[in-house]
Amino acid sequence: MVKSIEKWQFGDFQTPDELAREVVETLIANHEISPNFIVEPSCGKGSFIRASLDRFPHAKVIGLDINELYVKEASLSISDCPNSENATISRSDFFDTDWQALISNLFDNILIIGNPPWVTSSELSILNSQNLPSKSNFQNRRGIEAITGSGNFDISEWMLLQYVEWLSNREGTIAVLCKYSVARKVILQVKQKSGNRFSSYIYSIDAKAYFGASVEACLCIITTQADSNTDCKVYADLKSEQPLYLIGERDGSIVRNTVKYEQWMHLAGRDLKYLWRSGVKHDCSKVMELVRIGDNLFQNGLGERASLEEDYLYPLLKSSDIGNSRTIDYRKLVLITQKSVGEDTSIIKNTAPKTWQYLLDRQEYLINRKSSIYKNKPLYSIFGIGSYSFKNWKIAISGLYKKLNFCLVKPLDGKSVMFDDTVNFLSFETEEEAKFIFGLLTATPALEFLDSTIFWDEKRPVTIDILRRLSLEAVAKELGNLEDYMQWMDSIDRPMLR
Ligand SMILES: C[S@@+](CC[C@H](N)C(=O)[O-])C[C@H]1O[C@@H](n2cnc3c(N)ncnc32)[C@H](O)[C@@H]1O
């Protein structure tokens, strides 16, 4: 147990020799890398050092790791390697190492290679670990938040950004195994900060097979070697010679497939009428979500039965329902206590006394909701609610599922359907309008445009921001349906103008 926590806090996944060798072969075959100096900043048991000594016989190799035992093992393991005299392996904590001094002693070309720790800052704080950068600004996060834009970040992201700094006025290449999401974030930041100074490449690797880890991982290469196209090329695996697609920055956002995006970029734009929303947020499913067990009789997530008026109960479809196209029936109902955010809830006392009593009896659960959004709000407040929630027809898509599965959702038992807050939706007064927009959204141009922008490895790939980038007006025009679109446009209200 102690050992596994140790491994966890040091993000310890040792690279098999076979994979390290394949990485080095890819660097030589596809990128003609020929370094004079090689640095492995967290070398572990030394697989990248052995592979480098073997294939880069003239390079000087420096390996460092925080773990004394690994340093000894790596040093022993190279004694039989050719050119072992070229390597120096020593114990050092990455965060205490004087990298400026070390790097300034090396001349071009430098190869920074390896597999930095696989651990996030929030995991480290759960473990109460000190394995974090510069105690001064890192522990209170400000420094890293400024760099990564987030309170929780991968330690490898921070390290990679350091490696890029080392190459800010040197020629060289970074080649590391990391999460695909880390590679993407770093490449975007490098692009924003350094323009076209670096070229970048991502090769997918099978993390399950090599590390037993269920994560999308890759070899990320960032190099000062020029490439005519500075978009990041993404390859299926280390043996591929042709990229699957190119990631790049377009219209201020990073898109997954620049070629496809450019084919459909005329569909980008804010839609004036149709505004994507996310479902209801209440953070208290045990009380707010119920199953019908009889006439006006319901059971909540605490296993308690209650007789309630129907007034505040609505059919609920969750991400799993929408993701699996289960829309003609519902399992649960949700208590919708407000028609708009911040609305006074005390009227429930008169309009539905049993519902009021039900909430009152369980108010400790609602008052103790952690999120600060509920502070200083009327009792039993919910979020993600407005007049749009009560329109009868909806088009919904789960933010969590890795497919563009739009569902047309009709009212159930005469009431508009509500969704949980991981579902994104548009709403409509009439079936005809909903069906018209559904036709636009599920047509190839709209699907290909959206697909080109979505990173499917994200935990929540289909975001409101992405959906809002598509102009349905432009799709209608593309499909020759602009006149019909304009008729709907002229009809009812326009949320963007409110
Ligand atoms: C994912 S493993 C990879 C090891 C090696 N690079 C490889 O590819 O097999 C991460 C390594 O980072 C080392 N490590 C963790 N925190 C470190 C730190 N603060 N300074 C230096 N090395 C560290 C761990 O001991 C571990 O060997």
The ligand as a Tripos MOL2 file, in Angstrom:
@<TRIPOS>MOLECULE
LIG
   27    29     1     0     0
SMALL
NO_CHARGES

@<TRIPOS>ATOM
      1 C1          6.4870    8.0940  -15.5410 C.3       1 LIG1
      2 S1          7.9450    7.6610  -14.6620 S.3       1 LIG1
      3 C2          9.0370    7.5510  -16.0150 C.3       1 LIG1
      4 C3         10.4230    7.1240  -15.7190 C.3       1 LIG1
      5 C4         11.3240    7.1020  -16.9260 C.3       1 LIG1
      6 N1         11.4330    8.4310  -17.5120 N.3       1 LIG1
      7 C5         10.8340    6.1300  -17.9390 C.2       1 LIG1
      8 O1         10.4510    6.5740  -19.0150 O.co2     1 LIG1
      9 O2         10.8000    4.9300  -17.6690 O.co2     1 LIG1
     10 C6          8.2780    9.1730  -13.8410 C.3       1 LIG1
     11 C7          9.5920    9.2350  -13.1250 C.3       1 LIG1
     12 O3          9.6640   10.5460  -12.5730 O.3       1 LIG1
     13 C8         10.3800   10.4530  -11.3600 C.3       1 LIG1
     14 N2         10.0800   11.6670  -10.5910 N.ar      1 LIG1
     15 C9          8.9180   11.9920   -9.9580 C.ar      1 LIG1
     16 N3          9.0200   13.1900   -9.3640 N.ar      1 LIG1
     17 C10        10.2760   13.6590   -9.6360 C.ar      1 LIG1
     18 C11        10.9680   14.8390   -9.3050 C.ar      1 LIG1
     19 N4         10.4190   15.7750   -8.5320 N.pl3     1 LIG1
     20 N5         12.2330   14.9750   -9.7590 N.ar      1 LIG1
     21 C12        12.8080   14.0220  -10.5250 C.ar      1 LIG1
     22 N6         12.2070   12.8770  -10.8600 N.ar      1 LIG1
     23 C13        10.9430   12.6930  -10.4290 C.ar      1 LIG1
     24 C14         9.8850    9.1670  -10.7410 C.3       1 LIG1
     25 O4         10.8020    8.6550   -9.7950 O.3       1 LIG1
     26 C15         9.7570    8.2630  -11.9850 C.3       1 LIG1
     27 O5         10.9160    7.5080  -12.1880 O.3       1 LIG1
@<TRIPOS>BOND
     1     1     2 1
     2     2     3 1
     3     2    10 1
     4     3     4 1
     5     4     5 1
     6     5     6 1
     7     5     7 1
     8     7     8 2
     9     7     9 1
    10    10    11 1
    11    11    12 1
    12    11    26 1
    13    12    13 1
    14    13    14 1
    15    13    24 1
    16    14    15 ar
    17    14    23 ar
    18    15    16 ar
    19    16    17 ar
    20    17    18 ar
    21    17    23 ar
    22    18    19 1
    23    18    20 ar
    24    20    21 ar
    25    21    22 ar
    26    22    23 ar
    27    24    25 1
    28    24    26 1
    29    26    27 1
@<TRIPOS>SUBSTRUCTURE
     1 LIG1         1 GROUP 0 **** ****
